[in-house]
Amino acid sequence: MRRLLENKVCLITGAAKGIGKSIAEKFAKDGAIVYVNDLKYGKMDEWSKIISEKYKTKVIPLYFDICDFDEAKKAIIQIKKEQKRIDVLVNNAGIITYELLSLIDFEKLRKMFEVNVIALIHLMQLVSKIMIRQKNGSIINMASIVGVKGAKGQLSYSATKGAVLSITKSAAKELAEYNIRVNAIAPGMVATERFLNEIKGRFEDKLENVGMKRLATPEEIADAYTFFASDRSKYVTGQVLGVEGSFTI
């Protein structure tokens, strides 16, 4: 029986842990050839081999800084050379801060825009050139519910994710004629290790604002990515899918 993403060539940034790692494993389970990116060399070597063997596919680590344009270009060229195509780009890598307007650190803000917005646009530019020649592809960006609705104490982060929403919708219009889909996922609160550490003593009360009264699992976010990566969403583009359990900010 053919799997949902059988032989699709995918690149996932920020895949060493959390949601990115869950997306990588989900894609591999569904038959994709998965290139996983992270900044820290060697961090994904062991588990990528385990997942490759478990699901009888290829999960290939690529260590590069997405903010380094030369490194990013070399990585995309490598994938194209090895696989002859790129079917899916998942822009998952990102950084986050929690700061009130009066306390914003502008160096952190600049870095966050560099990672969450500028590097994302550059990767879209590189990969879309390949997808245009293929006349097919899916680009999926990591947004956030705070980019949609805003959040007290997260002006900087929500600004970057608001930019991601606009980028997604504009690129979708530009690339639709080439049969390239561009969509975004906007999670609410997700039970990653990083977020669980952040909420201790700070955000536990926010669970009362979640209609389902629990955090999402990384695997539930990965399910939404699988939908946009697969041909089951082949007529869906320019959309922002909230995966937030009826979260009220």
N, C-alpha and C positions, 0 to 999 in steps of 0.2 A: 504494500500500500504506500503510495507516494506521500511523503510528509509535506507539511504546509509550506515550508521554505526550502524544499529540496534543491541543493546546489546553488542557491542564491548567494552571491558574494557580498558580504556585509562588513562594514567598518563601524566599530563602536568606540567612541572616545570616553576616557575616564572609566575604564572597565575593570579596574583592579579590585573594587569592592562595592558594596551597596547596591544601588539600583543598576548600575552599569554591569556589574558582575551577573546579576540576575537576568538581565536582558541577554547577555552573552550565552548563558546556560540555556535559556529558553530558546534562543535562535538555534543553538547547536542541537537541542532536542528535536527541533522541527526540521533539521536536515541542512541548515545553512553552513557555508564555509565562512567562518567568523574571524576577522582580524580584530584583535582587542588592543586598545591603546592605553598606555599610562606613562607617566613621567619617570617613575622610579624603576630603574633597570632590575630585571629579575623577579619582580614582585608577582608576576602572573605565570611564570614558567611551569611551576608544579601543577597548579589547578587546571591550566589550559591543556596539559597532557592528559590529565584525568578525565576531563570533559570530552576531549577528542576521542579517547578510547571508549568511554561510556556510551557515546551516541554515534560512534562510527562515522565521524566527520573530521574536519580540520578546524582547530581553534589555534590561531597563530598570533603570538604576542608581537606588538610593534611598540617599541619604546621611543617616544619623541615628545618634545614640548610643542603643544599645538599652537603656542604663541610664536614659535620660531618658524617663520614662513619658509625658509629653506628646508628645514627638517620635515615640515608638513608636506611640502611638494615632493620630496624624495620618497616619503612613505606612500603617497598616492601613486607615484610612478611605479614603485615596487609592486603594489597590489595589481595594477593594470598589467604589468609585465608578467607576473606570475599567473594571473587568472583570466587575463584578456578582457575583463569587464569589472564594473562595480555596480551592483544592483541596489544596495541600500546603504545610506549614511545615517548613523545615529549620532547626533550631537548631544552627548550626555554630559561631557566634562563641564564642570563649573565650580565656582567658589561662592560662598555665602557669608554675609555678616548680619549682625543684629545690633543696630545702632539707631538711636533717636536722631532726628534732624539736627539738633543742637550739638550732637557729639560725633557727627560724621567725620571719619578719617579719609581725607581726599586722596591720599596715596593708595589706600585700600580700595577706594571707589574707582580710581583709574585702573588698577589691576583687575578689578572685577569686570569692568567693561572690556578690558583687553581679552580676558578669558571667555566670559559669557557671551560677548557680542562680536568683537572684531575677529577673534580666531574662528568663531562659528561661521561668520560670513566668508572668511577666506577658504575654509574647508568646503563650504557650499559652492564657492566659485570653482575650485579645483575639480571637485567631483562632478559638478553639473556639466562641465566641458566634456567629460567622458560619457555621461548619461545622454547628452544631446546627440552625440554620434551614435549611441545605441538606440536612441529614440525610446528610452524606457528607464525608469528608475524611481526610487522612493527616498525622500529625505525627511527625517523625523527629528524635530528639535525638542529639547527639554525646556519647557516653560515652567510655570508655577501658578498656583491659584492666587498667590500674592501679586503676580504680574497682571492678572485679570481684575482683581478686586482691590488691590492695595492692602497694606497692613501697617498698623502702628509699630514703629520701631524697626521697620524694614524698608525705608524709603530707597536706600541705595540698591538693595537687592531687587526690589520690585521694579525699579527703573530699568535694570538690565533685562529683567524678564518681560517687562512691557515692550522693550525693544525687540526681543525675540518673537513676540506675537506679531508685531508689525512686519518684521523681516519675513516671517513665515507666510503671511498673507500676500505680501508684495511678490515674493519669489514664486509663489504658487501661480499667480497671474502671468508672470513672465515665462514660466517654464511649462505651462499646461500644453502649449501647442506641440511640445516635443514628447508628450506622454510621460512627463516627469511630475510626480506628485510631491507636494511639500505640505507637511502637517506638523502639529505640535501636540505634545501631551502636557497637561497642566495638573500635576499632582497636588494633593493637599498635604496632610501630615503623614509621613511614611516612617515605618519602624526600622530605619537603618541604624547601624551602630552610632554613627555620628549624631543623628537627630535624638536618639535616646539619651545620649550624653548631654545634649544641649537643653533638653526639657527638664532635667532634674532641678527642682527648686525654682523653675522659671515659668514653664508653660503647661504644667499638668492640668490646670483649670481649663485649658483650651479644648480638652477632650469633650467637655460639656457642649461645645459648639459643633461637634460632629454628629450628624444625625444617626449614624450607625454605631456611635459610642465606642469606636476603636480606631486605632491607627491602621492605615493600609500596610500590607506587606510589600516588600520589593517585588515579589513574584506577581502580585496583582498589577503593578505598574508595567511590568514586563509583558504581561498579556496584551495590554493595549498597544505596546510597540509591535508585537507580533502581528496584530491586525493591520496596522499601517504598513508593515514590511511585506505583507502577503498580497496576493492577487485578489483577496476578498475585499480589498479597499481600492480596487483599480479605477473607480470613478469618484473617489473621494480626494479632494485636495483643498488647501487653504483653510483647513479646519483646526480648531483647538479643542481637544477632547479633555474635559475635566475628569480626573479620577480622584475624587475627594470625599466620597461617602456622605454627601450632603453637608459640606462644611460651611458654616457661616462665620465670616470674619467681621 
